[in-house]
Amino acid sequence: MSKQWASTDGAFKRQVSSFRETISVSHPIYKPAKNRYWLYVSLACPWAHRTLITRALKGLTSVIGVTVVHWHLDEKGWRMLQPDSTAAADRKNDYFYTLSGGIKDNDSDHSHPAGTIKNDSQRMFIDGTFDPNHQFSRLSELYLKSNPDYSARFTVPVLWDTETETIVNNESADIIRILNSGVFDDFVDDKKFNSVNLVPKELESKIDEFNSWVYDNINNGVYKSGFAENPAVYEKEVTNVFNHLDKVEQVLKEKYESLERKFDGNTKDILNHYFTVGEQLSEADVRLYTTIIRFDPVYVQHFKCNFTTIRDGYPHIHLWLRNLYWNNPAFRATTNFDHIKLHYTRSHTRINLLGITPLGPKPDIRSL
């Protein structure tokens, strides 16, 4: 895609989200209900990935459905696959009420090398899924149905209301707070998920503070580095990314040492409490994870964030990452390295003109 992502000074500017409604029992329009709301996500996008993880952690897979867009972002934006028959569309419960939104787990299946996969590949439930609500082929159609005058980029995630047929929210930070808020708890069959709270009151200020510098300097920092079109801007931004990764490493190092003393070196107990803020899984972990899991596979080479890798340069971040991935299915099942690698390397042709997808690193993530 030839679209220019940087402004005239060569610096990347992130688009501001346009739809910012919420869902609550007191809202005049958007009230909680089962099967009323639908998520449109990309498995490649870290912002959309946040919403999938939160949906899984809160047990909302049977409450809020998901459509996964194709990993390739072309000149017209994100697209959805079209089912071969209406029967496939009618079976949406079989495919969409899953942790991964219906995508088959093919991360370990490399029988189709990346070089043989075309950008227009139409492998249903591998490259993407379909839209059972309107049978739209483009995400843009949802935006234009919501607002015919919409003229900005068509971004994921999208939280869609099937009743009013409009976008409720397209800001990931808002969506994960909505999903975590408990407004859907009554519709969750397994009540163990009701106790999950990613933003407990006693940690909220610390979570917000952690999120604020992680977002600007790491989550968005890798993009400011990768999309920079001025050498001076790039060098400033990539240095800033690693300065703040150093900061996260120090936070987790101190956390690990404290837990090691508390639990007399018992690894299982340490890992059960090894999180960025406090000693429980929180929104801070979810928001950081979606950047760190992409770091070695794509950001090192594609965004030129190559001072070092997470696996070789940050032992405590690496342990924290593997603990989340291997010990929590909400993280593992929603992480698709094929979508991640193919999207970045095929969609950003200003960065990777030939569209060749690197095979490494091997493995995508190391064992715990």
Secondary structure, 3 states (H helix, E strand, C coil): CCCCCECCCCCECCCCCCCECCCCCCCCCCCCCCCCEEEEECCCCHHHHHHHHHHHHCCCCCCCEEEECCCCCECCECECCCCCCHHHHHCHHHHHCCCCCCCCCCCCCCCCCHHHCCCCCCCECCCECCCCCCCCCECHHHHHHHCCCCCCCCCCCEEEECCCCEEEECCHHHHHHHHHCCCCHHHCCCHHHHHCCCCCHHHHHHHHHHHHHHHHHHHCHHHHHHCCCCHHHHHHHHHHHHHHHHHHHHHHHHHHHHHHHHCCCCHHHHHHCCCCCCCCCCHHHHHHHHHHHHHHHHHHHHCCCCCCCHHHHCHHHHHHHHHHHHHCHHHHCCCCHHHHHHHHHHHCCCCCCCCCCCCCCCCCCCCC
